[in-house]
Amino acid sequence: MTETAVEMPTPRVRERVVHAVPGFLMLAVLILVFAAGAVLLVLGATQGSAVLIVVGAVLALAAVFSLAGLTPVAPGEARVVQLLGRYVGTLRKDGFQWVNPITVRTRVSTRIRNHETDVAKVNDADGNPIEIAAVVVWQVADTAQAQFEVDDFVEFVAIQTETAVRHIANAYPYDTHDESGKLSLRDNADEITEKLSAEIAARVASAGVKVIESRITHLAYAPEIAQAMLRRQQAGAVVAARKRIVEGAVGMVEMALNRLAEHDVVDLDEERKATMVSNLMVVLVGDRDTQPVVNAGSLY
């Protein structure tokens, strides 16, 4: 078992929704205010009234300045709103909206993303050099944490994913050569990817990122030991095949002796049984065709 719990700092900020005014409604109001200011400017100029001129100029400038608060939000993105350095909230609803024009609105993508790590050369639990790469599917779940808890959440996800992949590769052997039930990278892909997803999720949670899925995309022995490991795998396969053949041959010999005894076909003493067993094992286990010897005389 590998420890997947990662001690990350507790986030200091949580996402909250900022209240916004419908953009088209606010645009209509600002147009009316600007028009009113323009009318007052004209009246003040024709009547020589300084008060009307000042009021009209203020209304027109206020309307023009307020236009900066109009904010379009596309589907699959959010806007993180800051007022004088303080986090105000996040615009999650897509559409045309209006917020305080003196705020700073930072675009954060909330679309699902893929990140594929480069092929990394690491040592597995047995010390063998292997090559491994993985892909992780992730999405920003908390825009405030993604914006304020880390410098660059995209780079943060990339680095933490590579770190988790290396940790998982170091914690398990590439392959197991016994029946101990120990997990291996090659034979237990589903279990390993679950642990990989859990570790990546724990590492990037403080950045407001949600891991949807992760998969190992490349897994192989390093080139310098690939041939040696291939020969070992081939030898293991040969041994396993021979074991199955011997087990089957022993069962067939036992069945033959029992059938001969049940039907009284021939009465064999222990020496003749041993000879028969030897001959049958050679025929059944050998990898070449045998040459039969016909006994023309008496069995004894």
Secondary structure as the mmCIF struct_conf table of DSSP 4:
data_model
#
loop_
_struct_conf.conf_type_id
_struct_conf.id
_struct_conf.beg_label_comp_id
_struct_conf.beg_label_asym_id
_struct_conf.beg_label_seq_id
_struct_conf.end_label_comp_id
_struct_conf.end_label_asym_id
_struct_conf.end_label_seq_id
HELX_LH_PP_P HELX_LH_PP_P1 PRO A 9 PRO A 11
BEND BEND1 ARG A 12 ARG A 12
STRN STRN1 VAL A 17 VAL A 17
HELX_LH_PP_P HELX_LH_PP_P2 VAL A 18 HIS A 19
STRN STRN2 VAL A 21 PRO A 22
HELX_RH_AL_P HELX_RH_AL_P1 GLY A 23 GLN A 47
TURN_TY1_P TURN_TY1_P1 GLY A 48 GLY A 48
HELX_RH_AL_P HELX_RH_AL_P2 ALA A 50 SER A 66
HELX_RH_3T_P HELX_RH_3T_P1 LEU A 67 GLY A 69
STRN STRN3 LEU A 70 VAL A 73
TURN_TY1_P TURN_TY1_P2 PRO A 75 GLY A 76
STRN STRN4 GLU A 77 LEU A 83
TURN_TY1_P TURN_TY1_P3 LEU A 84 GLY A 85
STRN STRN5 ARG A 86 LEU A 91
BEND BEND2 LYS A 93 LYS A 93
STRN STRN6 GLY A 95 TRP A 98
TURN_TY1_P TURN_TY1_P4 PRO A 101 ILE A 102
BEND BEND3 THR A 103 THR A 103
STRN STRN7 VAL A 104 SER A 109
BEND BEND4 ARG A 111 ARG A 111
STRN STRN8 ARG A 113 GLU A 116
HELX_LH_PP_P HELX_LH_PP_P3 THR A 117 VAL A 119
STRN STRN9 ALA A 120 ASN A 123
TURN_TY1_P TURN_TY1_P5 ALA A 125 ASP A 126
BEND BEND5 GLY A 127 GLY A 127
STRN STRN10 PRO A 129 VAL A 140
BEND BEND6 ALA A 141 ALA A 141
HELX_RH_AL_P HELX_RH_AL_P3 THR A 143 PHE A 148
TURN_TY1_P TURN_TY1_P6 GLU A 149 GLU A 149
BEND BEND7 VAL A 150 ASP A 151
HELX_RH_AL_P HELX_RH_AL_P4 PHE A 153 ALA A 171
BEND BEND8 TYR A 172 TYR A 172
BEND BEND9 TYR A 174 TYR A 174
BEND BEND10 ASP A 178 SER A 180
TURN_TY1_P TURN_TY1_P7 LEU A 185 ASP A 187
HELX_RH_AL_P HELX_RH_AL_P5 ALA A 189 VAL A 204
HELX_RH_3T_P HELX_RH_3T_P2 ALA A 205 ALA A 207
TURN_TY1_P TURN_TY1_P8 GLY A 208 GLY A 208
STRN STRN11 VAL A 209 TYR A 221
HELX_RH_AL_P HELX_RH_AL_P6 PRO A 223 GLU A 262
TURN_TY1_P TURN_TY1_P9 HIS A 263 ASP A 264
BEND BEND11 VAL A 265 VAL A 265
HELX_RH_AL_P HELX_RH_AL_P7 GLU A 270 VAL A 285
BEND BEND12 ASP A 287 ARG A 288
BEND BEND13 GLY A 297 GLY A 297
#
